[in-house]
Amino acid sequence: MTIKMIVTDMDGTFLNDQDGYNLAHFEQVYQRIQAKGIKFVVASGSQYQRLQNQFDAIRQTIDFISQNGAVIHSGNRLVDFDEIDPQDLAQTLNIINNQFATDTILQHTISGVKRTYVDSQTPAEVIDIVKRYYNAVQLVDDFAHLSNEKVDDHLTKVGVTFASDNFAQNVKMLRNDLPQTLMSQNSGFNTELIGNVGVNKETAIQKLQQRYNIANDEIATFGDDENDLEMLTMTPYGFAMPTAAPIVKAQVTQTTVAGNNDDGVLKTIDELI
C-alpha cells in the first residue's frame, strides 16, 4: 500500500469537541507526511478562511476543500469554485423563507468564495454560533434577496440549521422542493448544506488528483457524516469515525482506532504510514 494523499473532514472527525486538535501530535505526523511526499488535504463543509486559520503555520503547503467541495484552494491560491445559478439561489431562498415555520429554522447562511453572509436581523447569540464555523462573516440586509452582484462574490452554498423537532421531516421537505439542479447534504449538527448537484468532497478530490497524478487507491480519507460519504467510499482506505452517522457506518466498514476526542485520525495515520 502506498498512500500519496490524506484527506480529512474536520468537525466530528479531525477536530475534538472543543474545536481544536493535538498540535504536538499533528506536528509529528505532518513531518512524516512531508518526508514521504504525501499531500495533506482538509475537506470540510465550512469556510476556507476558518480552515486556513486552523492550520496557520502550514497554510501555504496544504490543500483546502471547503463548502462540501464547492471551493478548492491550494495554499492561499484559489484553484476552483462552483457557483450556484442566480435563479436557483433565489428559488432556494424563497423556499427557506416561505415554506417553513419561523421556529423551525435556527439559522441560515449563504457562503461565497470571499465571505459567509448572515441576515443582519439574526440574534447575537446565533451569530456567535455561526462564527464558530465561519471566520469571514458579513451581516447583510435583505438576506432573502441576496445575490452575487449585491455582495460582489461568487455564492456557492446555502446553509440551513433546523431545530431538532421534526428534523427528518423538514429535511425531506427541503430536498423535495429544491430545484433539480441543486442538492442538499447533512453536514452534522442538524445542518443541511445546499449546492449544485454533482459537487461534493469527492469531486473536489478528483480535481486535486488530476493536479498531482494520484489514483483512488493511493488516498486515505476520514469522515463522520453524510457529506463525507462519497470520499469515504471512493478509496479502499476510507475510515469512518466510531461516532459516525448510521448512513456512513452502513457503507464504510473501516473505522479509526479512536474517536475525535482521542486523536483518532492522527493515530490511524500513524498506523497507515
Backbone as CSV, one residue per row, in Angstrom:
resi,resn,N_x,N_y,N_z,CA_x,CA_y,CA_z,C_x,C_y,C_z
1,MET,0.837,-1.194,0.000,0.000,0.000,0.000,0.878,1.252,0.000
2,THR,0.617,2.161,-0.942,1.317,3.438,-0.986,0.296,4.555,-0.899
3,ILE,0.332,5.296,0.179,-0.562,6.433,0.353,0.147,7.698,-0.119
4,LYS,-0.483,8.413,-1.036,0.083,9.649,-1.564,-0.728,10.886,-1.195
5,MET,-1.935,10.665,-0.662,-2.785,11.785,-0.260,-3.629,11.374,0.934
6,ILE,-3.710,12.249,1.918,-4.568,12.050,3.087,-5.569,13.191,3.120
7,VAL,-6.861,12.839,3.197,-7.933,13.830,3.203,-8.776,13.629,4.448
8,THR,-8.957,14.686,5.218,-9.745,14.548,6.441,-10.806,15.621,6.564
9,ASP,-11.982,15.183,6.956,-13.040,16.087,7.404,-12.578,16.732,8.713
10,MET,-13.257,17.780,9.133,-12.827,18.491,10.334,-13.754,18.247,11.534
11,ASP,-14.924,18.860,11.555,-15.806,18.778,12.717,-16.315,17.355,12.929
12,GLY,-16.117,16.850,14.137,-16.511,15.490,14.458,-15.536,14.439,13.985
13,THR,-14.474,14.865,13.298,-13.501,13.917,12.739,-12.095,14.279,13.200
14,PHE,-11.485,15.253,12.578,-10.133,15.668,12.959,-10.153,16.521,14.231
15,LEU,-11.143,17.391,14.331,-11.233,18.289,15.483,-11.916,17.595,16.659
16,ASN,-11.464,17.927,17.863,-12.151,17.432,19.056,-13.380,18.303,19.329
17,ASP,-14.092,17.989,20.373,-15.341,18.700,20.660,-15.116,20.121,21.146
18,GLN,-13.868,20.475,21.409,-13.528,21.850,21.782,-13.018,22.650,20.577
19,ASP,-13.218,22.106,19.388,-12.856,22.790,18.136,-11.333,22.915,17.972
20,GLY,-10.579,21.978,18.548,-9.130,22.009,18.419,-8.583,20.632,18.091
21,TYR,-7.266,20.497,18.126,-6.621,19.213,17.896,-5.272,19.200,18.600
22,ASN,-4.711,18.014,18.754,-3.435,17.843,19.441,-2.312,18.342,18.542
23,LEU,-1.879,19.562,18.768,-0.917,20.201,17.869,0.429,19.477,17.868
24,ALA,0.899,19.055,19.034,2.190,18.365,19.108,2.150,17.052,18.322
25,HIS,1.067,16.296,18.483,0.931,15.041,17.751,0.844,15.310,16.246
26,PHE,0.067,16.328,15.878,-0.055,16.645,14.459,1.288,17.040,13.852
27,GLU,2.064,17.824,14.562,3.367,18.239,14.034,4.262,17.032,13.758
28,GLN,4.215,16.042,14.653,4.990,14.826,14.436,4.512,14.085,13.185
29,VAL,3.191,13.950,13.075,2.617,13.249,11.920,2.905,14.012,10.636
30,TYR,2.766,15.323,10.672,2.953,16.112,9.458,4.399,16.067,8.969
31,GLN,5.343,16.013,9.890,6.744,15.864,9.487,6.955,14.574,8.713
32,ARG,6.313,13.497,9.161,6.404,12.213,8.451,5.709,12.292,7.095
33,ILE,4.564,12.954,7.064,3.831,13.132,5.811,4.693,13.870,4.796
34,GLN,5.294,14.960,5.228,6.145,15.746,4.326,7.342,14.928,3.842
35,ALA,7.951,14.193,4.760,9.126,13.403,4.390,8.803,12.357,3.331
36,LYS,7.576,11.855,3.364,7.159,10.839,2.390,6.526,11.439,1.137
37,GLY,6.421,12.776,1.086,5.834,13.425,-0.083,4.332,13.239,-0.197
38,ILE,3.661,13.006,0.920,2.213,12.792,0.930,1.496,14.140,0.992
39,LYS,0.467,14.300,0.172,-0.340,15.511,0.198,-1.328,15.436,1.365
40,PHE,-1.460,16.541,2.099,-2.417,16.621,3.195,-3.516,17.590,2.793
41,VAL,-4.766,17.103,2.831,-5.907,17.891,2.356,-6.964,17.972,3.455
42,VAL,-7.409,19.178,3.731,-8.501,19.403,4.670,-9.783,19.543,3.861
43,ALA,-10.823,18.773,4.204,-12.080,18.793,3.452,-13.245,18.994,4.419
44,SER,-13.960,20.103,4.253,-14.987,20.456,5.231,-16.193,21.095,4.561
45,GLY,-17.303,21.085,5.275,-18.469,21.825,4.822,-18.365,23.295,5.151
46,SER,-17.432,23.651,6.023,-17.331,25.042,6.437,-16.410,25.841,5.522
47,GLN,-16.025,26.987,5.967,-15.420,28.025,5.142,-13.898,27.913,5.087
48,TYR,-13.352,28.237,3.923,-11.907,28.178,3.713,-11.154,29.023,4.725
49,GLN,-11.624,30.227,4.978,-10.899,31.127,5.879,-10.769,30.530,7.274
50,ARG,-11.803,29.842,7.732,-11.728,29.187,9.035,-10.716,28.044,9.012
51,LEU,-10.752,27.234,7.961,-9.825,26.110,7.843,-8.386,26.601,7.787
52,GLN,-8.172,27.661,7.040,-6.832,28.225,6.918,-6.297,28.668,8.282
53,ASN,-7.150,29.289,9.071,-6.720,29.737,10.397,-6.368,28.567,11.312
54,GLN,-7.049,27.443,11.123,-6.778,26.294,11.972,-5.451,25.618,11.651
55,PHE,-4.900,25.908,10.473,-3.601,25.361,10.073,-2.668,26.496,9.654
56,ASP,-2.657,27.542,10.452,-1.972,28.779,10.079,-0.502,28.556,9.755
57,ALA,0.186,27.736,10.525,1.637,27.564,10.346,1.996,26.889,9.029
58,ILE,1.069,26.078,8.496,1.380,25.330,7.270,0.390,25.639,6.149
59,ARG,-0.326,26.729,6.272,-1.404,27.028,5.319,-0.921,27.109,3.873
60,GLN,0.350,27.416,3.672,0.875,27.551,2.309,1.184,26.196,1.676
61,THR,1.256,25.153,2.482,1.771,23.873,1.973,0.718,22.771,1.882
62,ILE,-0.528,23.068,2.258,-1.569,22.040,2.192,-2.718,22.524,1.312
63,ASP,-3.631,21.609,1.009,-4.782,21.936,0.167,-6.048,21.985,1.019
64,PHE,-6.981,22.833,0.594,-8.227,23.028,1.333,-9.417,22.813,0.416
65,ILE,-10.295,21.907,0.808,-11.591,21.724,0.161,-12.635,22.244,1.141
66,SER,-13.345,23.282,0.767,-14.337,23.874,1.662,-15.719,23.840,1.028
67,GLN,-16.727,24.136,1.867,-18.119,24.189,1.420,-18.529,22.912,0.667
68,ASN,-18.157,21.791,1.264,-18.521,20.473,0.716,-18.053,20.275,-0.716
69,GLY,-16.898,20.826,-1.047,-16.332,20.603,-2.372,-16.570,21.717,-3.363
70,ALA,-17.320,22.746,-2.978,-17.643,23.826,-3.913,-16.478,24.784,-4.123
71,VAL,-15.544,24.829,-3.164,-14.399,25.744,-3.261,-13.124,24.958,-2.952
72,ILE,-12.108,25.145,-3.776,-10.834,24.439,-3.614,-9.699,25.459,-3.616
73,HIS,-8.839,25.355,-2.627,-7.626,26.175,-2.559,-6.406,25.280,-2.429
74,SER,-5.326,25.682,-3.040,-4.025,25.076,-2.807,-3.187,26.130,-2.100
75,GLY,-2.986,25.933,-0.791,-2.385,27.004,-0.007,-3.308,28.208,-0.015
76,ASN,-2.769,29.365,-0.370,-3.572,30.588,-0.445,-4.209,30.787,-1.810
77,ARG,-3.905,29.926,-2.760,-4.340,30.154,-4.139,-5.657,29.460,-4.427
78,LEU,-6.616,30.224,-4.942,-7.910,29.664,-5.337,-7.724,28.818,-6.585
79,VAL,-8.123,27.545,-6.495,-7.980,26.613,-7.614,-9.260,26.530,-8.429
80,ASP,-10.408,26.444,-7.726,-11.675,26.245,-8.439,-12.832,26.570,-7.496
81,PHE,-13.980,26.918,-8.081,-15.197,27.096,-7.300,-16.396,26.767,-8.180
82,ASP,-17.512,26.448,-7.540,-18.714,26.055,-8.261,-19.882,26.901,-7.764
83,GLU,-20.246,27.885,-8.550,-21.227,28.890,-8.156,-22.663,28.416,-8.407
84,ILE,-23.555,28.750,-7.493,-24.977,28.437,-7.669,-25.587,29.408,-8.678
85,ASP,-26.385,28.884,-9.579,-27.084,29.728,-10.545,-27.971,30.732,-9.798
86,PRO,-27.986,32.008,-10.219,-28.771,33.030,-9.500,-30.254,32.689,-9.357
87,GLN,-30.851,32.102,-10.377,-32.263,31.730,-10.281,-32.472,30.604,-9.274
88,ASP,-31.555,29.657,-9.247,-31.636,28.569,-8.263,-31.490,29.115,-6.850
89,LEU,-30.584,30.074,-6.682,-30.385,30.677,-5.366,-31.649,31.399,-4.918
90,ALA,-32.234,32.173,-5.807,-33.459,32.911,-5.471,-34.589,31.957,-5.095
91,GLN,-34.731,30.863,-5.837,-35.788,29.892,-5.548,-35.551,29.215,-4.202
92,THR,-34.290,28.911,-3.901,-33.953,28.268,-2.627,-34.255,29.188,-1.457
93,LEU,-33.897,30.449,-1.578,-34.176,31.402,-0.507,-35.678,31.573,-0.312
94,ASN,-36.424,31.518,-1.385,-37.879,31.606,-1.283,-38.439,30.413,-0.512
95,ILE,-37.903,29.228,-0.780,-38.332,28.020,-0.063,-38.042,28.151,1.424
96,ILE,-36.833,28.562,1.741,-36.417,28.658,3.138,-37.257,29.686,3.891
97,ASN,-37.533,30.807,3.252,-38.197,31.911,3.937,-39.717,31.767,3.995
98,ASN,-40.285,30.979,3.104,-41.739,30.964,2.999,-42.395,29.605,3.241
99,GLN,-41.621,28.529,3.274,-42.239,27.209,3.385,-41.974,26.510,4.721
100,PHE,-41.318,27.206,5.640,-41.070,26.636,6.958,-41.526,27.610,8.042
101,ALA,-42.021,27.078,9.137,-42.405,27.926,10.265,-41.177,28.650,10.812
102,THR,-41.387,29.813,11.373,-40.269,30.645,11.822,-39.420,29.972,12.894
103,ASP,-40.038,29.118,13.702,-39.277,28.457,14.767,-38.646,27.148,14.310
104,THR,-38.815,26.795,13.041,-38.254,25.559,12.504,-36.781,25.714,12.167
105,ILE,-36.400,26.873,11.642,-35.024,27.116,11.211,-34.306,27.952,12.266
106,LEU,-33.233,27.411,12.824,-32.484,28.099,13.870,-31.521,29.127,13.291
107,GLN,-30.934,28.803,12.139,-30.030,29.751,11.491,-29.890,29.393,10.024
108,HIS,-29.536,30.381,9.195,-29.248,30.098,7.801,-28.164,31.052,7.321
109,THR,-27.366,30.552,6.430,-26.215,31.292,5.923,-26.132,31.121,4.409
110,ILE,-25.425,32.040,3.781,-25.058,31.896,2.374,-23.554,32.120,2.286
111,SER,-22.852,31.159,1.724,-21.392,31.253,1.667,-20.918,31.470,0.241
112,GLY,-19.917,32.317,0.124,-19.261,32.554,-1.150,-17.776,32.303,-1.030
113,VAL,-17.057,32.611,-2.083,-15.606,32.433,-2.071,-14.956,33.371,-1.060
114,LYS,-15.474,34.586,-0.929,-14.853,35.591,-0.067,-15.348,35.558,1.371
115,ARG,-16.659,35.374,1.547,-17.244,35.500,2.876,-18.458,34.587,3.022
116,THR,-18.941,34.510,4.272,-20.235,33.905,4.563,-21.163,35.016,5.040
117,TYR,-22.387,34.991,4.522,-23.327,36.094,4.744,-24.458,35.631,5.659
118,VAL,-24.804,36.518,6.604,-25.817,36.226,7.610,-26.783,37.393,7.666
119,ASP,-28.059,37.090,7.845,-29.086,38.120,7.966,-28.755,39.055,9.128
120,SER,-28.798,40.350,8.879,-28.468,41.332,9.911,-29.447,41.299,11.080
121,GLN,-30.620,40.685,10.897,-31.605,40.584,11.973,-31.376,39.358,12.861
122,THR,-30.357,38.585,12.566,-30.067,37.371,13.340,-29.649,37.737,14.762
123,PRO,-30.188,37.074,15.780,-29.789,37.362,17.170,-28.289,37.164,17.383
124,ALA,-27.730,37.953,18.281,-26.285,37.943,18.519,-25.793,36.565,18.944
125,GLU,-26.587,35.859,19.750,-26.141,34.550,20.222,-26.067,33.539,19.076
126,VAL,-26.923,33.694,18.081,-26.874,32.816,16.911,-25.672,33.167,16.030
127,ILE,-25.400,34.447,15.898,-24.225,34.871,15.128,-22.950,34.309,15.752
128,ASP,-22.891,34.262,17.076,-21.725,33.690,17.753,-21.542,32.222,17.373
129,ILE,-22.642,31.489,17.239,-22.558,30.080,16.827,-22.058,29.986,15.393
130,VAL,-22.586,30.842,14.523,-22.149,30.857,13.122,-20.645,31.094,13.042
131,LYS,-20.142,31.984,13.854,-18.722,32.347,13.793,-17.808,31.236,14.305
132,ARG,-18.389,30.209,14.904,-17.564,29.053,15.278,-17.117,28.303,14.021
133,TYR,-17.947,28.345,12.984,-17.666,27.592,11.763,-17.273,28.466,10.581
134,TYR,-17.460,29.767,10.731,-17.126,30.692,9.641,-16.400,31.892,10.231
135,ASN,-15.212,32.199,9.724,-14.436,33.325,10.251,-14.745,34.635,9.544
136,ALA,-14.837,34.586,8.223,-15.118,35.790,7.441,-16.624,35.917,7.274
137,VAL,-17.261,36.620,8.212,-18.717,36.735,8.247,-19.122,38.181,8.009
138,GLN,-20.137,38.371,7.172,-20.666,39.707,6.910,-22.169,39.708,7.113
139,LEU,-22.659,40.651,7.905,-24.095,40.802,8.105,-24.672,41.606,6.947
140,VAL,-25.817,41.153,6.447,-26.416,41.823,5.289,-27.897,42.074,5.536
141,ASP,-28.381,43.171,4.975,-29.812,43.445,4.957,-30.433,42.745,3.753
142,ASP,-31.732,42.575,3.782,-32.465,41.938,2.680,-31.825,40.601,2.299
143,PHE,-31.584,39.781,3.319,-30.953,38.475,3.124,-31.746,37.603,2.155
144,ALA,-33.043,37.763,2.161,-33.912,36.920,1.330,-33.706,37.135,-0.159
145,HIS,-33.045,38.230,-0.522,-32.825,38.527,-1.945,-31.335,38.712,-2.253
146,LEU,-30.512,38.046,-1.481,-29.065,38.175,-1.680,-28.663,37.633,-3.052
147,SER,-27.679,38.268,-3.668,-27.197,37.837,-4.984,-25.704,38.094,-5.083
148,ASN,-25.078,37.506,-6.089,-23.652,37.715,-6.319,-23.329,39.196,-6.464
149,GLU,-24.169,39.901,-7.215,-23.903,41.304,-7.506,-23.979,42.168,-6.245
150,LYS,-24.913,41.856,-5.358,-25.097,42.681,-4.163,-23.912,42.616,-3.214
151,VAL,-23.192,41.500,-3.232,-22.065,41.356,-2.303,-20.723,41.214,-3.027
152,ASP,-20.743,41.274,-4.349,-19.516,41.140,-5.148,-18.756,39.869,-4.767
153,ASP,-19.443,38.757,-4.892,-18.861,37.477,-4.511,-19.450,36.388,-5.410
154,HIS,-18.860,35.204,-5.358,-19.392,34.034,-6.045,-20.033,33.145,-4.984
155,LEU,-21.343,33.073,-4.959,-22.076,32.364,-3.919,-22.191,30.886,-4.281
156,THR,-21.794,30.028,-3.355,-21.643,28.606,-3.669,-22.447,27.668,-2.778
157,LYS,-22.815,28.103,-1.579,-23.527,27.212,-0.658,-24.550,27.985,0.167
158,VAL,-25.662,27.322,0.452,-26.660,27.824,1.387,-26.725,26.842,2.550
159,GLY,-26.587,27.344,3.757,-26.647,26.500,4.941,-27.933,26.735,5.716
160,VAL,-28.579,25.661,6.136,-29.814,25.745,6.913,-29.687,24.820,8.114
161,THR,-29.808,25.379,9.312,-29.790,24.580,10.535,-31.204,24.516,11.092
162,PHE,-31.727,23.286,11.159,-33.091,23.077,11.636,-33.108,22.785,13.131
163,ALA,-34.234,23.071,13.754,-34.465,22.622,15.119,-34.554,21.094,15.133
164,SER,-34.323,20.511,16.282,-34.324,19.046,16.386,-35.698,18.446,16.133
165,ASP,-36.747,19.159,16.531,-38.106,18.643,16.346,-38.413,18.491,14.861
166,ASN,-38.871,17.306,14.482,-39.264,17.027,13.093,-38.127,17.272,12.099
167,PHE,-36.894,17.034,12.552,-35.744,17.307,11.685,-35.810,16.513,10.384
168,ALA,-36.027,15.212,10.477,-36.050,14.371,9.280,-37.149,14.802,8.315
169,GLN,-38.300,15.157,8.863,-39.416,15.596,8.020,-39.081,16.896,7.304
170,ASN,-38.455,17.820,8.003,-38.107,19.108,7.405,-37.035,18.950,6.327
171,VAL,-36.086,18.076,6.575,-35.052,17.824,5.573,-35.673,17.225,4.313
172,LYS,-36.574,16.280,4.493,-37.242,15.661,3.346,-38.004,16.700,2.535
173,MET,-38.701,17.598,3.210,-39.455,18.638,2.516,-38.522,19.578,1.760
174,LEU,-37.427,19.956,2.412,-36.458,20.826,1.757,-35.914,20.183,0.491
175,ARG,-35.488,18.938,0.603,-34.877,18.263,-0.541,-35.868,18.046,-1.682
176,ASN,-37.115,17.795,-1.329,-38.125,17.605,-2.363,-38.428,18.889,-3.127
177,ASP,-38.312,20.023,-2.452,-38.704,21.295,-3.054,-37.572,22.015,-3.778
178,LEU,-36.340,21.600,-3.564,-35.212,22.280,-4.199,-35.267,22.152,-5.719
179,PRO,-34.720,23.123,-6.446,-34.577,22.960,-7.895,-33.809,21.675,-8.212
180,GLN,-34.111,21.068,-9.345,-33.491,19.789,-9.685,-31.981,19.890,-9.846
181,THR,-31.481,21.073,-10.078,-30.042,21.267,-10.255,-29.304,21.448,-8.934
182,LEU,-30.033,21.449,-7.821,-29.414,21.596,-6.506,-29.644,20.349,-5.667
183,MET,-28.743,20.131,-4.722,-28.891,19.023,-3.783,-28.505,19.500,-2.392
184,SER,-28.922,18.739,-1.403,-28.632,19.066,-0.016,-27.999,17.863,0.665
185,GLN,-26.984,18.118,1.483,-26.341,17.056,2.258,-26.253,17.472,3.711
186,ASN,-26.416,16.496,4.602,-26.288,16.776,6.023,-24.823,16.911,6.387
187,SER,-24.510,17.983,7.097,-23.137,18.267,7.479,-22.933,18.152,8.982
188,GLY,-23.894,17.524,9.655,-23.823,17.404,11.105,-24.501,18.569,11.787
189,PHE,-24.812,18.397,13.067,-25.409,19.457,13.882,-26.723,19.966,13.296
190,ASN,-27.506,19.049,12.695,-28.807,19.379,12.106,-28.710,20.426,10.999
191,THR,-27.571,20.467,10.344,-27.341,21.470,9.304,-27.292,20.831,7.926
192,GLU,-28.094,21.370,7.018,-28.090,20.979,5.618,-27.319,22.014,4.816
193,LEU,-26.420,21.543,3.950,-25.680,22.428,3.052,-26.165,22.181,1.634
194,ILE,-26.628,23.243,0.986,-27.247,23.166,-0.329,-26.292,23.727,-1.374
195,GLY,-26.078,22.959,-2.440,-25.221,23.404,-3.532,-25.578,22.677,-4.810
196,ASN,-24.780,22.847,-5.814,-25.064,22.254,-7.116,-24.980,20.733,-7.088
197,VAL,-25.877,20.091,-7.827,-25.848,18.636,-7.975,-24.505,18.201,-8.550
198,GLY,-23.960,17.121,-8.002,-22.705,16.583,-8.522,-21.463,17.249,-7.984
199,VAL,-21.622,18.148,-7.032,-20.465,18.810,-6.413,-20.387,18.354,-4.963
200,ASN,-19.312,17.664,-4.621,-19.134,17.177,-3.261,-17.637,17.042,-2.979
201,LYS,-17.319,16.498,-1.846,-15.905,16.386,-1.478,-15.151,15.457,-2.432
202,GLU,-15.807,14.411,-2.900,-15.138,13.507,-3.835,-14.789,14.208,-5.139
203,THR,-15.706,14.989,-5.688,-15.425,15.666,-6.962,-14.294,16.679,-6.805
204,ALA,-14.223,17.297,-5.635,-13.108,18.215,-5.380,-11.786,17.452,-5.276
205,ILE,-11.814,16.306,-4.605,-10.607,15.476,-4.519,-10.145,15.063,-5.905
206,GLN,-11.097,14.726,-6.773,-10.739,14.313,-8.133,-9.969,15.407,-8.869
207,LYS,-10.329,16.663,-8.626,-9.607,17.764,-9.274,-8.180,17.860,-8.738
208,LEU,-8.009,17.593,-7.458,-6.654,17.576,-6.898,-5.884,16.349,-7.381
209,GLN,-6.570,15.234,-7.542,-5.914,14.036,-8.084,-5.315,14.313,-9.465
210,GLN,-6.049,15.028,-10.289,-5.552,15.359,-11.623,-4.315,16.243,-11.546
211,ARG,-4.307,17.160,-10.607,-3.154,18.051,-10.437,-1.903,17.290,-10.001
212,TYR,-2.111,16.290,-9.142,-0.979,15.605,-8.526,-0.745,14.192,-9.060
213,ASN,-1.598,13.748,-9.978,-1.458,12.408,-10.580,-1.498,11.318,-9.503
214,ILE,-2.590,11.306,-8.764,-2.780,10.355,-7.667,-4.029,9.524,-7.929
215,ALA,-3.913,8.209,-7.760,-5.034,7.301,-8.009,-5.903,7.141,-6.761
216,ASN,-7.113,6.614,-6.956,-8.037,6.428,-5.831,-7.451,5.553,-4.733
217,ASP,-6.749,4.487,-5.130,-6.225,3.566,-4.118,-4.910,4.053,-3.504
218,GLU,-4.567,5.312,-3.757,-3.406,5.950,-3.120,-3.851,7.058,-2.159
219,ILE,-5.154,7.040,-1.817,-5.738,8.075,-0.963,-6.330,7.446,0.289
220,ALA,-6.113,8.085,1.438,-6.793,7.722,2.685,-7.715,8.871,3.066
221,THR,-8.960,8.549,3.411,-9.930,9.577,3.750,-10.555,9.298,5.115
222,PHE,-10.967,10.371,5.791,-11.536,10.274,7.132,-12.768,11.167,7.238
223,GLY,-13.852,10.622,7.800,-15.057,11.426,7.933,-16.068,10.795,8.859
224,ASP,-17.193,11.508,9.051,-18.180,11.026,10.015,-19.626,11.244,9.611
225,ASP,-19.892,11.989,8.539,-21.287,12.300,8.251,-21.607,12.133,6.767
226,GLU,-22.870,12.379,6.436,-23.362,12.137,5.081,-22.529,12.860,4.027
227,ASN,-22.102,14.069,4.323,-21.339,14.828,3.331,-19.917,14.295,3.128
228,ASP,-19.531,13.289,3.908,-18.230,12.636,3.733,-18.342,11.315,2.973
229,LEU,-19.553,10.873,2.733,-19.762,9.509,2.258,-19.087,9.234,0.919
230,GLU,-19.199,10.156,-0.027,-18.596,9.926,-1.346,-17.083,9.750,-1.242
231,MET,-16.434,10.582,-0.453,-14.970,10.471,-0.379,-14.532,9.254,0.440
232,LEU,-15.389,8.816,1.365,-15.044,7.635,2.151,-15.149,6.355,1.332
233,THR,-16.035,6.345,0.350,-16.244,5.137,-0.444,-15.497,5.154,-1.771
234,MET,-14.764,6.220,-2.073,-14.043,6.297,-3.345,-12.714,5.548,-3.304
235,THR,-12.272,5.176,-2.111,-10.969,4.562,-1.926,-11.086,3.348,-1.004
236,PRO,-10.194,2.370,-1.146,-10.185,1.249,-0.195,-9.785,1.681,1.210
237,TYR,-9.263,2.892,1.330,-8.743,3.365,2.612,-9.579,4.518,3.151
238,GLY,-10.908,4.315,3.159,-11.818,5.256,3.777,-12.107,4.830,5.204
239,PHE,-11.961,5.757,6.157,-12.133,5.446,7.574,-13.215,6.327,8.181
240,ALA,-14.231,5.678,8.746,-15.282,6.399,9.461,-14.892,6.534,10.930
241,MET,-15.388,7.570,11.555,-15.187,7.731,12.987,-16.095,6.757,13.747
242,PRO,-15.719,6.360,14.950,-16.587,5.459,15.729,-17.974,6.041,15.969
243,THR,-18.080,7.362,15.986,-19.361,8.033,16.229,-20.025,8.481,14.927
244,ALA,-19.619,7.916,13.810,-20.160,8.333,12.512,-21.667,8.107,12.437
245,ALA,-22.306,8.858,11.549,-23.748,8.725,11.330,-24.071,7.319,10.818
246,PRO,-25.255,6.800,11.120,-25.627,5.452,10.669,-25.487,5.250,9.165
247,ILE,-25.812,6.263,8.364,-25.703,6.129,6.912,-24.261,5.894,6.481
248,VAL,-23.320,6.420,7.264,-21.889,6.217,6.971,-21.463,4.830,7.424
249,LYS,-21.825,4.440,8.633,-21.434,3.133,9.156,-21.977,1.989,8.306
250,ALA,-23.113,2.236,7.656,-23.718,1.191,6.831,-22.916,0.915,5.567
251,GLN,-22.087,1.884,5.140,-21.376,1.742,3.875,-19.855,1.761,4.005
252,VAL,-19.359,2.138,5.164,-17.909,2.215,5.370,-17.536,1.260,6.494
253,THR,-16.786,0.236,6.182,-16.516,-0.829,7.155,-15.332,-0.522,8.069
254,GLN,-14.394,0.293,7.613,-13.214,0.590,8.429,-13.470,1.803,9.318
255,THR,-12.977,1.736,10.544,-13.109,2.860,11.469,-11.737,3.248,12.008
256,THR,-11.636,4.463,12.472,-10.390,4.924,13.078,-10.165,4.196,14.403
257,VAL,-8.919,4.188,14.847,-8.584,3.432,16.055,-9.074,4.113,17.319
258,ALA,-9.494,5.368,17.213,-10.023,6.109,18.360,-10.951,7.194,17.836
259,GLY,-11.670,7.845,18.753,-12.608,8.890,18.368,-11.953,10.244,18.171
260,ASN,-12.761,11.231,17.839,-12.212,12.557,17.534,-11.642,13.252,18.768
261,ASN,-12.068,12.845,19.963,-11.516,13.449,21.176,-10.243,12.763,21.655
262,ASP,-9.821,11.718,20.947,-8.626,10.965,21.337,-7.661,10.809,20.170
263,ASP,-7.549,11.843,19.330,-6.591,11.838,18.203,-6.836,10.673,17.249
264,GLY,-8.104,10.326,17.025,-8.404,9.154,16.218,-7.824,9.187,14.817
265,VAL,-7.921,10.331,14.147,-7.369,10.437,12.789,-5.854,10.333,12.829
266,LEU,-5.224,11.067,13.735,-3.767,11.062,13.804,-3.222,9.682,14.171
267,LYS,-3.872,8.991,15.094,-3.415,7.660,15.480,-3.569,6.667,14.327
268,THR,-4.613,6.836,13.541,-4.805,5.943,12.394,-3.781,6.242,11.304
269,ILE,-3.471,7.507,11.101,-2.414,7.866,10.147,-1.075,7.276,10.592
270,ASP,-0.824,7.318,11.909,0.409,6.709,12.426,0.536,5.264,11.977
271,GLU,-0.568,4.534,12.007,-0.536,3.128,11.621,-0.421,2.959,10.094
272,LEU,-1.011,3.882,9.347,-1.014,3.781,7.889,0.348,4.051,7.272
273,ILE,1.075,5.021,7.857,2.331,5.448,7.227,3.546,5.148,8.111
